[in-house]
């Protein structure tokens, strides 16, 4: 088993490919993040789609935001369809206290565990 898959045996709701870079397929996601997202998914009780996980430095978003937590493999964008789903997922994230860095967008909620950035923050994407 390769190092990139170490710890995945405990993950119930996701596969490594769901967190892989969309431009190159690399799986450099930190397993602690995946465990938290998996715990969130279990509590949510419904399927969740990961819009973006790890992003390599050649990814178009990384070129625009080279300090993104996605480039470190410590962030994920979870797709939401509409305001009700956004509210329910956000309420659950806050209740479970799994993430202290949350970004809110029209079509996704960003969560990360980046220890090198401010915690207890929430932002909106314009």
C-alpha positions as CSV (number, residue, x, y, z in Angstrom):
1,X,0.0,0.0,0.0
2,X,1.4,3.4,-0.9
3,X,1.8,6.2,1.6
4,X,-0.9,8.2,0.0
5,X,-3.5,5.6,1.0
6,X,-2.3,5.1,4.6
7,X,-5.3,5.6,6.9
8,X,-7.9,5.3,4.2
9,X,-9.1,2.0,5.7
10,X,-10.9,4.0,8.4
11,X,-12.7,6.2,5.9
12,X,-16.3,5.0,5.3
13,X,-17.8,7.5,2.8
14,X,-15.0,8.7,0.5
15,X,-12.3,7.5,-1.8
16,X,-8.9,9.1,-2.3
17,X,-9.9,10.1,-5.9
18,X,-12.6,12.4,-4.6
19,X,-9.9,14.6,-3.0
20,X,-7.3,14.4,-5.8
21,X,-6.2,17.3,-7.8
22,X,-8.5,17.8,-10.8
23,X,-5.7,18.7,-13.2
24,X,-3.1,16.0,-12.4
25,X,-4.8,13.4,-10.2
26,X,-2.3,13.7,-7.3
27,X,-3.7,12.4,-4.0
28,X,-1.7,14.6,-1.5
29,X,-4.6,15.2,0.9
30,X,-3.9,15.0,4.6
31,X,-5.8,12.1,6.1
32,X,-6.8,14.1,9.3
33,X,-8.8,16.4,7.1
34,X,-10.5,13.5,5.4
35,X,-11.3,11.9,8.7
36,X,-13.1,15.1,9.8
37,X,-15.0,15.3,6.5
38,X,-15.9,11.7,6.9
39,X,-17.2,12.3,10.4
40,X,-19.2,15.2,9.1
41,X,-20.7,13.1,6.3
42,X,-21.7,10.4,8.8
43,X,-23.6,13.0,11.0
44,X,-25.1,14.6,7.9
45,X,-26.6,11.3,6.8
46,X,-26.7,12.2,3.1
47,X,-24.1,11.9,0.3
48,X,-21.6,14.8,0.0
49,X,-19.7,15.8,-3.1
50,X,-16.1,17.1,-2.8
51,X,-15.8,19.9,-5.4
52,X,-12.1,20.4,-4.6
53,X,-9.5,18.8,-2.3
54,X,-5.8,18.9,-2.9
55,X,-4.6,21.2,-5.7
56,X,-1.1,20.9,-7.1
57,X,0.9,24.1,-7.8
58,X,0.1,23.8,-11.5
59,X,-3.6,23.9,-10.9
60,X,-5.2,27.1,-12.3
61,X,-6.6,28.0,-8.8
62,X,-3.2,27.5,-7.2
63,X,-1.6,29.8,-9.7
64,X,-4.1,32.5,-8.7
65,X,-3.8,31.7,-4.9
66,X,-0.5,30.1,-4.2
67,X,-1.0,30.2,-0.4
68,X,-4.3,28.3,-0.6
69,X,-4.7,25.6,2.0
70,X,-5.7,23.3,-0.8
71,X,-2.0,23.3,-2.0
72,X,-1.0,21.9,1.4
73,X,-3.7,19.2,1.2
74,X,-5.5,20.5,4.3
75,X,-8.7,21.9,2.7
76,X,-11.8,20.7,0.9
77,X,-14.7,22.4,-0.8
78,X,-18.0,20.5,-0.1
79,X,-20.7,21.1,-2.7
80,X,-24.0,22.5,-1.5
81,X,-27.2,22.9,-3.6
82,X,-29.2,25.8,-2.4
83,X,-29.6,27.8,0.8
84,X,-31.3,25.2,2.9
85,X,-28.6,22.6,2.3
86,X,-26.0,25.3,2.9
87,X,-27.6,26.2,6.2
88,X,-28.0,22.6,7.4
89,X,-24.4,21.7,6.6
90,X,-23.0,24.9,8.1
91,X,-25.1,24.4,11.3
92,X,-23.7,20.8,11.6
93,X,-20.1,22.0,11.0
94,X,-20.5,24.5,13.8
95,X,-22.3,22.1,16.2
96,X,-19.7,19.4,15.7
97,X,-16.8,21.9,16.1
98,X,-14.8,19.9,13.5
99,X,-13.4,23.0,11.6
100,X,-12.5,26.5,12.7
101,X,-11.8,27.8,9.3
102,X,-14.9,28.0,7.1
103,X,-15.6,29.7,3.7
104,X,-19.1,30.1,2.4
105,X,-19.8,30.3,-1.3
106,X,-22.9,30.0,-3.4
107,X,-22.2,26.4,-4.5
108,X,-19.9,25.1,-1.8
109,X,-18.6,25.3,1.8
110,X,-14.8,25.4,2.2
111,X,-13.4,23.7,5.3
112,X,-9.8,23.4,6.3
113,X,-7.4,22.5,9.1
114,X,-4.5,24.8,8.2
115,X,-2.6,25.4,11.4
116,X,-0.5,28.2,9.8
117,X,-3.5,30.5,9.3
118,X,-5.9,32.2,11.7
119,X,-8.5,30.0,13.3
120,X,-12.1,30.7,14.3
121,X,-12.8,32.5,11.1
122,X,-15.5,32.4,8.5
123,X,-15.5,34.2,5.2
124,X,-17.7,34.6,2.2
125,X,-16.7,34.3,-1.5
126,X,-17.9,37.1,-3.7
